[in-house]
């Protein structure tokens, strides 16, 4: 603002000086006024740079869109995390409590929990499939990275996005077949031998686990598309621990 006022007063002074020179007859009319348009040239150039050209992408709008997309996908990631942690936490506590009661009963009353073997087997099935999405979120799944580790920069990110999209699609394909298997078990009315528990209840976690894993893989792909850094999962940035070669 001060710069504009300064240039305004300077232009006014030049005009007054030009008129005085014309009145004295030392200069021709209009000679001093030609300098006035050049005074605001610098200001016009600076404002032209800041002015948004029509038809060109607005960087602020793109950043705002990325922030909104990240917020939406973060809510989806937290929702999936609550489901996974709830299933895993309840199942682990159930198995631990059941085994403690079973051991105490065998030692004190010479009898254990009825159907303890069946309940343990069902719990292992639940933990295995419910842990699929949790392992992907924490980037603790097995990776065959011999070729991937040779890449750097954009090719490395492109390879990770492609792997995440294809693996996520494979998880949803397994989810579809697992759902068909659960429906077949339910239609046949299969139950466990000791406790007569419908087998479709514990096996229902298989399609749920595959679906959660597929969501996590696709969230990983989206995170890499909207972020500059490389992410192995939606929240886990890619990093390698430095190895101290001197102590090997």
C-alpha positions in Angstrom: 0.0 0.0 0.0 2.9 2.4 0.8 4.6 1.5 -2.4 1.4 2.4 -4.4 1.1 5.8 -2.6 4.7 6.5 -3.2 4.4 5.9 -6.9 1.3 7.9 -7.1 2.9 11.0 -5.5 6.0 10.5 -7.7 3.8 10.5 -10.9 2.0 13.5 -9.7 5.2 15.4 -9.1 6.4 14.5 -12.6 3.2 15.8 -14.1 3.5 19.0 -12.2 7.1 19.4 -13.2 6.3 18.7 -16.8 3.5 21.3 -16.8 5.9 23.9 -15.3 8.5 23.2 -17.9 5.9 23.6 -20.7 4.8 26.8 -19.1 8.4 28.1 -19.2 8.9 26.9 -22.7 11.9 24.6 -22.0 10.2 21.3 -23.1 7.6 20.3 -25.6 4.1 19.4 -24.5 3.8 15.7 -23.6 7.5 15.0 -23.2 7.5 14.6 -19.5 4.1 12.8 -19.5 5.6 9.9 -21.4 7.5 8.8 -18.3 4.3 8.4 -16.2 3.2 5.0 -17.7 6.6 3.4 -16.9 6.2 4.2 -13.2 3.5 1.6 -12.7 5.1 -1.0 -15.0 6.8 -2.8 -12.2 3.6 -2.9 -10.2 1.6 -4.1 -13.2 4.1 -7.0 -13.8 3.9 -8.1 -10.1 0.1 -8.0 -10.1 0.0 -9.9 -13.4 2.0 -12.7 -11.8 -0.4 -13.0 -8.9 -3.4 -12.8 -11.1 -4.9 -16.3 -11.9 -5.0 -17.0 -15.6 -8.4 -18.2 -16.8 -8.5 -21.9 -17.8 -5.3 -22.8 -15.8 -5.6 -25.1 -12.7 -5.9 -23.4 -9.3 -3.2 -24.8 -7.0 -5.1 -23.8 -3.9 -8.2 -25.7 -5.2 -6.1 -28.8 -5.9 -4.6 -28.7 -2.4 -8.0 -28.3 -0.8 -9.3 -31.3 -2.8 -6.4 -33.4 -1.6 -7.0 -32.4 2.0 -10.7 -33.3 1.8 -9.9 -36.6 0.1 -7.3 -37.4 2.8 -9.9 -36.6 5.5 -12.5 -38.9 4.0 -10.1 -41.8 3.5 -8.8 -41.3 7.1 -12.3 -41.8 8.5 -12.6 -45.0 6.4 -9.2 -46.2 7.7 -10.1 -45.5 11.3 -13.5 -47.3 10.9 -11.8 -50.4 9.5 -9.2 -50.2 12.3 -11.9 -50.2 15.0 -13.5 -53.3 13.4 -10.2 -55.2 13.1 -9.0 -54.3 16.6 -12.4 -55.1 18.1 -12.5 -58.6 16.5 -8.9 -59.3 17.3 -9.0 -58.0 20.8 -12.1 -59.8 21.8 -11.0 -63.1 20.3 -7.5 -63.0 21.9 -9.0 -62.2 25.3 -11.6 -64.9 24.9 -9.0 -67.6 24.1 -6.7 -66.5 26.9 -9.6 -66.5 29.5 -10.9 -69.9 28.2 -7.5 -71.5 28.4 -7.0 -70.2 32.0 -10.3 -71.5 33.1 -9.7 -74.8 31.4 -6.3 -75.3 33.1 -7.7 -74.3 36.5 -10.7 -76.6 36.1 -8.5 -79.5 35.1 -6.2 -79.0 38.1 -8.8 -78.4 40.7 -11.9 -80.2 39.5 -10.5 -82.7 37.1 -12.6 -81.4 34.3 -12.1 -78.7 31.8 -14.1 -76.5 29.5 -16.4 -78.5 27.2 -15.5 -78.0 23.6 -12.2 -76.3 24.4 -10.6 -77.7 21.3 -13.4 -76.5 19.0 -13.5 -73.1 20.5 -9.7 -72.7 20.1 -9.8 -73.8 16.5 -12.6 -71.4 15.7 -10.7 -68.6 17.4 -7.6 -69.3 15.4 -9.6 -69.0 12.2 -11.1 -65.7 13.4 -7.7 -64.3 14.4 -6.0 -65.3 11.1 -8.5 -63.7 8.8 -9.3 -60.7 10.9 -5.5 -60.0 11.1 -5.2 -59.7 7.3 -6.3 -56.0 7.2 -4.4 -55.2 10.4 -1.2 -56.6 9.0 -1.6 -54.6 5.8 -2.3 -51.4 7.8 0.8 -51.8 9.8 2.8 -52.8 6.7 3.9 -56.0 8.4 2.9 -58.3 5.6 5.4 -60.4 3.6 6.8 -58.5 0.6 8.8 -59.9 -2.3 10.8 -56.8 -3.0 13.8 -58.0 -5.0 12.8 -56.0 -8.1 11.0 -53.3 -6.2 14.0 -52.3 -4.2 16.0 -51.6 -7.4 13.6 -48.8 -8.3 13.8 -45.2 -7.1 11.6 -42.1 -7.3 8.5 -42.1 -9.6 9.0 -45.7 -10.9 9.1 -46.9 -7.4 5.9 -45.2 -6.4 4.2 -46.3 -9.6 5.2 -49.9 -8.9 3.8 -49.7 -5.4 0.5 -48.2 -6.6 0.2 -50.9 -9.2 1.0 -53.7 -6.7 -1.5 -52.2 -4.1 -4.3 -52.0 -6.7 -3.8 -55.5 -8.0 -3.4 -57.0 -4.6 -6.5 -55.2 -3.4 -8.5 -56.5 -6.3 -7.2 -60.0 -5.5 -8.4 -59.6 -1.9 -11.9 -58.7 -3.1 -11.9 -61.7 -5.4 -11.1 -64.0 -2.4 -13.8 -62.2 -0.5 -16.4 -63.1 -3.1 -15.4 -66.8 -3.1 -15.2 -66.8 0.7 -18.8 -65.4 0.8 -19.9 -68.2 -1.5 -18.3 -70.8 0.8 -20.0 -69.3 3.9 -23.4 -69.4 2.1 -22.8 -73.0 1.1 -22.1 -74.0 4.7 -25.1 -72.1 6.0 -27.4 -73.7 3.4 -26.2 -77.2 4.3 -26.7 -76.6 8.0 -23.3 -77.7 9.1 -22.5 -77.5 12.8 -19.5 -78.3 15.0 -19.4 -81.8 16.5 -19.1 -81.0 20.2 -21.0 -77.7 20.8 -23.2 -77.8 17.7 -22.2 -74.2 16.8 -23.2 -73.3 13.2 -19.9 -73.2 11.3 -20.9 -70.3 9.2 -20.6 -68.0 12.2 -16.8 -68.3 12.8 -16.2 -68.7 9.0 -18.0 -65.4 8.4 -14.9 -63.6 9.4 -13.1 -64.9 6.2 -14.9 -62.6 3.7 -14.8 -59.8 6.2 -11.1 -60.1 6.6 -10.5 -60.3 2.9 -12.7 -57.2 2.4 -10.8 -55.2 5.0 -7.5 -56.2 3.5 -8.6 -55.1 0.1 -9.7 -51.8 1.5 -6.3 -51.3 3.1 -4.5 -52.0 -0.1 -6.6 -49.6 -2.1 -6.2 -47.0 0.6 -2.4 -47.4 0.3 -2.7 -46.8 -3.5 -4.8 -43.7 -2.9 -2.4 -42.3 -0.3 0.5 -42.6 -2.7 -1.4 -40.9 -5.4 -2.2 -37.8 -3.2 1.1 -37.6 -1.3 4.6 -36.7 -2.4 6.3 -39.4 -0.2 6.0 -43.1 -0.6 3.7 -45.0 1.8 3.7 -48.7 2.4 0.2 -48.4 4.0 -2.2 -45.5 4.5 -0.3 -44.3 7.6 3.0 -46.0 7.4 5.6 -44.1 5.4 8.2 -46.2 3.6 11.5 -46.3 5.5 14.4 -48.7 6.0 16.3 -49.1 9.2 20.0 -48.3 8.8 22.3 -51.3 9.4 25.5 -50.7 11.3 28.0 -52.4 8.9 30.8 -52.1 11.4 29.2 -54.6 13.8 28.2 -57.2 11.2 
